[in-house]
């Protein structure tokens, strides 16, 4: 039975998702009024957060998360930067509000810290607040709220690159673990299955992006953003699989979500750089072995995913030289 408070929160989330989707898409292109709507949504959520927690800690978290995008806006940062930061901070506040409604602020911070670090705790220190905020990026609620907004943006602009990178960022074992802890009554954490899924997703998307880069359909800047995103996430993934600490994964998620909407000017003349994407494939393969407790096979599984990607890319480049690029 859903409590009235949680029911009201769900209604609030649905309404905010619609507002944020429209406001973010417009703020991304023009800033101005639509950017301030994003800020006002954060203030609205922060108000509920402080009301339900009645804590100076929640006041401090709210002020910091609201001030960051406003400060960037005031120093003249581009709307593509400020709007994405405003969206991320707003969703972090919304996710924290969910945990506070269920557990109270103190228990929420302790719970998030334990989820993120896998270190048992019964009280929180100031550093634990930072861990908790970062861990929110791994939460299933964060995924549920921000993913529809990214889908709306991509469809509205007919630009699916942010959706591709965001799918990679939000499709890992971090989300699967948090989904079990906070939302769905699953009997166990589907982390091992999620590690296979993210490795296959990375391999598929890497081949897709690389082939687009070889044929000129994907720009140099977007290829480099995808390369950096996949590498950062795979590093965080291997760290998570060996330590059970997913705080770096949360940081990687936030960084890659931010990068997915950026489009810096980068010129690359050598298309053979597509081979570099074999590195994250190797790391994802190793992570699978660690999750399945197949430590002795880690290098073998990493080499297998490495060779699959490298083989496909070498074949594609050979076809291109012969004048028959793959479709």
N, C-alpha and C positions, 0 to 999 in steps of 0.2 A: 504494500500500500504506500503510494507516494504521499509524503507529507505536504500540507498546503504551502509551506515555505519553498520546498523543492519544486513543487508544481509551478509556483509563481516564478521561480528562477528559470525553469524551462521556457515558460512563456516569454520571459525577459530576454533569454538567449535568442529565441527565434526572431523576436522583433529586432534585436540589436544586430543579428546577422544580416537581415535585410538592409537595415540602415547603413551598416558598415560596408556592405558589399557595394552599394551605390555610391556612398560618400568616398570610399577609397578609390574606386575606379576614376571618379571625377577629380579627386584631389591629386591623384598621380599625374594627371595631365595639366592641371591648372592651379592647384594649391588653393589659396584664398579661402573663401567661405567653406568649401568642402573640407579643407584641412581642419578648420576650427570645429566642424561638426564631429570629426574624429576625436579631437581633443575633448569636446563636451561629452562624448560618449564615455571616454575614460574617466572624466570627472564624475559622471553619473554613477558609474560602476564603483569608483573609489568611495563615493558617498555611502553607498550600500555596504561596502566592505568595512568602513569605519563604524557605521551604525551597528552592524551585527557583531563586530569584534570589540568595540570600545577599548582600543589599545593604541598607545603611541607608536607601537611598531607598525601597525597597519597605516597610520597616518604618514609615517616616514616612507614606507614602501610606496604609498599612493603618490606622495609629493614627488619622489624621485622619478617614478615611471611617467608621470604627467609632464614633469619639467624637461625631461630629455628631448622629446620631439619639439616642444615649444622652443627650447634653447637653440636647437638646430635650425628651426625656422627663422628665428630672430637674427641669427648670424648669416643668413642668406643662403643656406643650403638649398639645392634643387628640390623641386616638389617630388621627384622620383625617390629622393632619399627621405625627406621628412614624412611623406605619406606612408611609406613602408614602415618606418620606425614607429609612427603613431599607431598603425594597425597592430604591430607586434606588441607594443606596450599595452594597448587596449585589451588584447586577447589574453595577455598574461594576467591582467587584473581580473578579467572575467573568470579565468580558470581558478585563480586564488579564491575568489568569492565562492565558488562551488565548494571547495574544500572547507572554507570557513563555515559555510552553512551546515555542512555535514558534521564537522568535528570541533569547531571553534578554532581560533587563530593559533593558540599554543600547540594543540594537538595536530593541527594541519601542518605547521612548520616542522614539527618532529617527524610526522609521518612522511612528508615529502623528502626530508633529509635522509630518512632511513631507506626509502625507495631508491633515492639517487645514489647513496654511498654504500648501501648494504651494511651499514654499521649500526648495531642496536643502540637506541638512545631513549631516554625518558624525559629529558629537558633540553632546551635549545640555548645555544650561545649566539652572539651576534653574527658569527660567520655562517651559522646554520640558516639564517634568514636568506643569505645570498644563495646557498645551496638550494633552498626551497624554491626561490624565484626561478633559478635556472632549471630546476627539475620540472617546473610547470610546462616548459616547452616539450617535455617528454610525455605529458599527460594526454590521456585519450580525450578529455574534454577540450583541450587546446586544439587537437586534431579535428574534432567534430565542428568546432566553431570556425577555424580559419580556412579549412579546406574548401567549403562551399564558396567562400569569398574569393579564393584564388580561382576556382572554376568559373565563377561569374566574370571575373576580370579577363580570363583567357578567352572565354566565348565572346564577350562584349567587344574585345579588341582583335579577335581572330589571331591571337598570338599565344601559342600553346607552350612556349618555352618556360615561362614561370610555372606552369602546371607540371611540366616534365621534371624540373629540378625539385619542386616542392613535393612531388610524389616520391622522389628518391629520399628526400629529407624526412618525410613523415611516414614512410613505409617500413621502417626498421623494427628490430626487436625491442627497442625502447618503448614504442607505442604499444606493442603487444603486451609487454609486461604491465604497464600502467593500466591498460584496458582491463586486465584481470583484477588488479588491485582495487580499482575505483568504480568500475561500471558494471561489467558483465560477470555473472556468477560462474565463471569457468573453473573446472576442478584443478587446473594447473596453469602455470604461465606458458603460453605457446611461443616461448622465445626461440627454441630450436627451429621450429617450423618457420618462424618469421625470419630467422637468419638465412634460411634457404631462399625464402621469397625475395628478400632484399638483394641477395647475391644474383639471383636470376633477373630481377628488375634492373639492377645496375648493368649487368651484361647486355640485356636487351636494349636499354636506353643508350648505352655507350656505343653499341654497334649502329643504332639509328642516328645518333648525333654525329658520329665519325663519318658515316657514309654521306650525311648531309654536308659535312665540312669538306670532304674530298670533292664532292660535286658542286660546291659553291652555294648550296642552299642554306647552310648554316654559317653565319659570319664568324670571323676570327675571335671576336670578343666573346661571343656566346659559347664557342667551343672552349675557350680558356676558362670561362665561368663554370661550365659543366665539369671540366677536368678538375678545377680547384675544388668544386663542391663534392664530387665523387671521392677525391683523395682525402679531403677533410673528414667526410663521413665514414670512409673505410678505416681511417686511422682511429677515429672514435669507436668504431665498431669492434676493431681488434682489441682495443683497450678494454671495452666493456666485456667482451667475451673472456678475457683473461683475468680481470679484476672484479667483475660484477659492479663496477662503479660507472654509472651512466651520466654523471655530471658533464664530462667532456662531450658526450653525445648530445646533451641538451644544448650546450654552447654551439656545437657544430650545426645543430638543427636551426638555431636562430640565425647564425651567420649565413648558412646556405639559403634560407628563406629570404633573407635580405638581398643576397647577391643575385638571386633568380630574377629580380626585377630591375637590376642595373644593366647598363649597356655602355661600358667604357669603350674608348677608341683604342683598339689593339690591332696592329698589323703583323701578320705572320705570312711569310713567303713559302715556308717549307711545309707542305701538307703531310709529310711523313711523320710529323709530330703526333699524328693520331695514335701512334704506337704507344705513347705515354699513358694512355688510358688502361694499358695492361697492368699497371701498378696497382690501382685500386681493385681490379678484378682479383689479383693475387691475394690481397689482404682480405677481401670478402670470402674467398675460398678458405683461407686459413681460419677465419672466424667461425665458419660452419664446423670445421673439425673440432675446434675448442668447445663449441656449444654442445656437440654430441659426444664430448669426452674422448675424442679420437686424437689425442695430442700427438701420437706418433705419426699420424697421417696428415698433420697440418701442412707441412711443406708440399706433400704430394697433392693435396686438394687445392692448395694455392697455385701450384704449377699447372694443374688441370684447367682452372678457370683462366689463368694467364694464357695458356696455349690456345684455348678456344677463341678468345678475343683476338689474339695475335694472328692466328690462322685465318680468321674471317677477314681481318683488315689487310693482310698481305695478299689474299686472293682478290679483294676488291681493288687494291692498287694495281695488281697485275692486269685485271680486266680493263681498268681505265687506260693503262699504257697501250693495250691492244685495241683501244677504241670501242670497247664494249663495257661501259660502266654498268655495275649492278643496279637494279631497280629496287 
